[in-house]
Amino acid sequence: MSATSLAAVGSFLPDTDVTLEQAATVLGLTDQELKRYRRFFGLDRVRWATGARQEDLLVAAIGQLPDLDAYRGRIRYAIHARTIEPTGAYSSQPLHTALARTGLGHAQAFALSQHACSSGLLAVDLAGRLLDTDGDPDALVLVLTGEKTYPHVARFMPAAMVMGESSAACLVGRDGERDRVLAYTTRTYGQFNAVTVRSGPQAAAFEQMYIPGLADLIRDTVAQAGLTLDDLRLVLPHNVNRISWTRLARLLDLPLDRLMLDNIARTGHCFCADPFVNYSRARELDLLRPGDHYLMASVGLGATFSAMLLRH
Amino acid sequence: MLRLTAVRHFPFDLDDARPSCHGLAEVFAERLAGDGVPADPAAALVGNRNSFSLMSAHVAAQLCPDPDVVLVGHAAHDCDLSTSVAGYLQQRLPGDPLVLAVSEQGATTGFAALTMARALHDTGAGRRILVVLADQATFTYDDPRLSGLDRRRDHAVGLLFTDDGGTPVTELRVLAQVDRQSLPSALAAAAKEAVSAPHGVLVAGAGLSPADTAAATGGQVAVRHAAADRLTTAVWSALADELAAPATCERTVVAVEYEPDLGYLSTLALTVPPAPTSGAVRD
């Protein structure tokens, strides 16, 4: 296999900045939950695209891709990586509408799911595999992430009830010079397949294995690339909460400044988009230098843990 | 190259021993509000309660109990959004299979799933790849594109690909932006492998009328038309029937489906060995 690489990443942060208190009113959170989310989880605000539909989030993300016109003709596939499988009206087809609106109707398009919030990293890996069998060395895959949130999501995602609507577009190519994928690891713990379980022994067991399980996965991914944790310049996490990442950093003996946690309080957890939104933020803050190794990590309910190691 | 080992259609009757799909109507009422589609959150659901998890597990048990990869393809939603299909299968299957789902390409979603299956196979992700295409009939809203569906049963079609499969896939092609005007020439090109073969068969999905296929083939090959009562499995169950039929000589079988609303025309061509008494690739 040739090396999968990210040719470009664009992230869309909606204009509407919603405080945790405002979100709590909409989502029906109790005062106690609100305190817990702010104090322990480090949540503060999220971005919501009020009035926007799913297709609008995708169009906005595509619009953030630098040099889209230069890439357009090379985009052969488009994948919408989803946390929750499509649940709109059958006729609505937001992915195809978004592609038509952005002049990308020629791309073969489909949605990918069942790794929940880690479906985005799966999509990057699969994009590389698609390109390996495509035959055109210049072909690209557009990986789209980001979803609308609704009150019922709170019932599906008890660990992070306040979700954001930021979205991202990522162009995946082969053998590019920038952001090469060195390793990808994914692990599903099938005993946690009931995604709405919020209490009881299963929920407790998941909570207990969450940090050690993620730590193991990160260690294995780094080792698979022939590196050590010391080689990591940055970890781009999913923005589920601050406390779990802080504990994970302690367990891995990783300095906290190697974790990009800024967006937890700024955008909240945005389904599959977090690693890409965080990548854009890291570039804005000039946190990645050529040759730096960084790791994207996500955990999806169900329960799938995924990590991807890249070299900038 | 993908090599087909088995293909089989599994109908599922109402499973009334299972609880109804709790919460589904509420979820859809929220989601459809933005589309202006009415859905009553308190409506009693009518459906057969066969989730993608249950159907996929059943298909795996029948066709391949130890797959390396399970790829679930579906055009519409699941009736159980509270169970991770990946987790459910991972817990029940041996080893550590990669499980994922492909959707949102309407009637041609199965071809998108096969495209992904080919990429996984050709890049070494697995030697036993099980593709499960699923249609379930629990809907909480009315949609003109859902009229005429079989609401009495749910359906799955399993396609198993292994390195020693006896039926090689000689072509898999997905064309986008095929409108009604360009369909005749695109379909003629898609059917060419069947038309030019000594013993060719075209298996046509419900998006193609007998007039479409007659024009494309000039009446030179046998054409089997799929039922029109399912979203994404019908062409594959028709393919399963075709491959199960006895044949004394090698056949070139081309499955083709057209998704008119999205403009996709997709083709799968197989070289099927003779099977004098029973189908070579049923299971």
Boltz contact constraints between the chains, C-beta under 6 A:
constraints:
  - contact:
      token1: [A, 1]
      token2: [B, 123]
      max_distance: 6.0
  - contact:
      token1: [A, 53]
      token2: [B, 34]
      max_distance: 6.0
  - contact:
      token1: [A, 86]
      token2: [B, 103]
      max_distance: 6.0
  - contact:
      token1: [A, 86]
      token2: [B, 104]
      max_distance: 6.0
  - contact:
      token1: [A, 87]
      token2: [B, 31]
      max_distance: 6.0
  - contact:
      token1: [A, 87]
      token2: [B, 77]
      max_distance: 6.0
  - contact:
      token1: [A, 88]
      token2: [B, 31]
      max_distance: 6.0
  - contact:
      token1: [A, 89]
      token2: [B, 32]
      max_distance: 6.0
  - contact:
      token1: [A, 89]
      token2: [B, 35]
      max_distance: 6.0
  - contact:
      token1: [A, 89]
      token2: [B, 37]
      max_distance: 6.0
  - contact:
      token1: [A, 89]
      token2: [B, 143]
      max_distance: 6.0
  - contact:
      token1: [A, 90]
      token2: [B, 76]
      max_distance: 6.0
  - contact:
      token1: [A, 90]
      token2: [B, 143]
      max_distance: 6.0
  - contact:
      token1: [A, 90]
      token2: [B, 145]
      max_distance: 6.0
  - contact:
      token1: [A, 90]
      token2: [B, 146]
      max_distance: 6.0
  - contact:
      token1: [A, 91]
      token2: [B, 143]
      max_distance: 6.0
  - contact:
      token1: [A, 91]
      token2: [B, 145]
      max_distance: 6.0
  - contact:
      token1: [A, 92]
      token2: [B, 35]
      max_distance: 6.0
  - contact:
      token1: [A, 95]
      token2: [B, 104]
      max_distance: 6.0
  - contact:
      token1: [A, 96]
      token2: [B, 262]
      max_distance: 6.0
  - contact:
      token1: [A, 105]
      token2: [B, 177]
      max_distance: 6.0
  - contact:
      token1: [A, 106]
      token2: [B, 176]
      max_distance: 6.0
  - contact:
      token1: [A, 106]
      token2: [B, 177]
      max_distance: 6.0
  - contact:
      token1: [A, 108]
      token2: [B, 174]
      max_distance: 6.0
  - contact:
      token1: [A, 108]
      token2: [B, 176]
      max_distance: 6.0
  - contact:
      token1: [A, 110]
      token2: [B, 102]
      max_distance: 6.0
  - contact:
      token1: [A, 110]
      token2: [B, 104]
      max_distance: 6.0
  - contact:
      token1: [A, 110]
      token2: [B, 105]
      max_distance: 6.0
  - contact:
      token1: [A, 110]
      token2: [B, 112]
      max_distance: 6.0
  - contact:
      token1: [A, 111]
      token2: [B, 103]
      max_distance: 6.0
  - contact:
      token1: [A, 111]
      token2: [B, 104]
      max_distance: 6.0
  - contact:
      token1: [A, 113]
      token2: [B, 101]
      max_distance: 6.0
  - contact:
      token1: [A, 114]
      token2: [B, 85]
      max_distance: 6.0
  - contact:
      token1: [A, 114]
      token2: [B, 86]
      max_distance: 6.0
  - contact:
      token1: [A, 114]
      token2: [B, 100]
      max_distance: 6.0
  - contact:
      token1: [A, 114]
      token2: [B, 101]
      max_distance: 6.0
  - contact:
      token1: [A, 129]
      token2: [B, 119]
      max_distance: 6.0
  - contact:
      token1: [A, 129]
      token2: [B, 123]
      max_distance: 6.0
  - contact:
      token1: [A, 130]
      token2: [B, 119]
      max_distance: 6.0
  - contact:
      token1: [A, 132]
      token2: [B, 123]
      max_distance: 6.0
  - contact:
      token1: [A, 133]
      token2: [B, 119]
      max_distance: 6.0
  - contact:
      token1: [A, 133]
      token2: [B, 122]
      max_distance: 6.0
  - contact:
      token1: [A, 150]
      token2: [B, 30]
      max_distance: 6.0
  - contact:
      token1: [A, 152]
      token2: [B, 27]
      max_distance: 6.0
  - contact:
      token1: [A, 152]
      token2: [B, 30]
      max_distance: 6.0
  - contact:
      token1: [A, 188]
      token2: [B, 86]
      max_distance: 6.0
  - contact:
      token1: [A, 188]
      token2: [B, 87]
      max_distance: 6.0
  - contact:
      token1: [A, 188]
      token2: [B, 90]
      max_distance: 6.0
  - contact:
      token1: [A, 190]
      token2: [B, 87]
      max_distance: 6.0
  - contact:
      token1: [A, 190]
      token2: [B, 90]
      max_distance: 6.0
  - contact:
      token1: [A, 190]
      token2: [B, 91]
      max_distance: 6.0
  - contact:
      token1: [A, 191]
      token2: [B, 91]
      max_distance: 6.0
  - contact:
      token1: [A, 193]
      token2: [B, 83]
      max_distance: 6.0
  - contact:
      token1: [A, 193]
      token2: [B, 84]
      max_distance: 6.0
  - contact:
      token1: [A, 193]
      token2: [B, 87]
      max_distance: 6.0
  - contact:
      token1: [A, 193]
      token2: [B, 88]
      max_distance: 6.0
  - contact:
      token1: [A, 193]
      token2: [B, 91]
      max_distance: 6.0
  - contact:
      token1: [A, 195]
      token2: [B, 82]
      max_distance: 6.0
  - contact:
      token1: [A, 195]
      token2: [B, 84]
      max_distance: 6.0
  - contact:
      token1: [A, 196]
      token2: [B, 82]
      max_distance: 6.0
  - contact:
      token1: [A, 302]
      token2: [B, 84]
      max_distance: 6.0
  - contact:
      token1: [A, 302]
      token2: [B, 86]
      max_distance: 6.0
  - contact:
      token1: [A, 302]
      token2: [B, 87]
      max_distance: 6.0
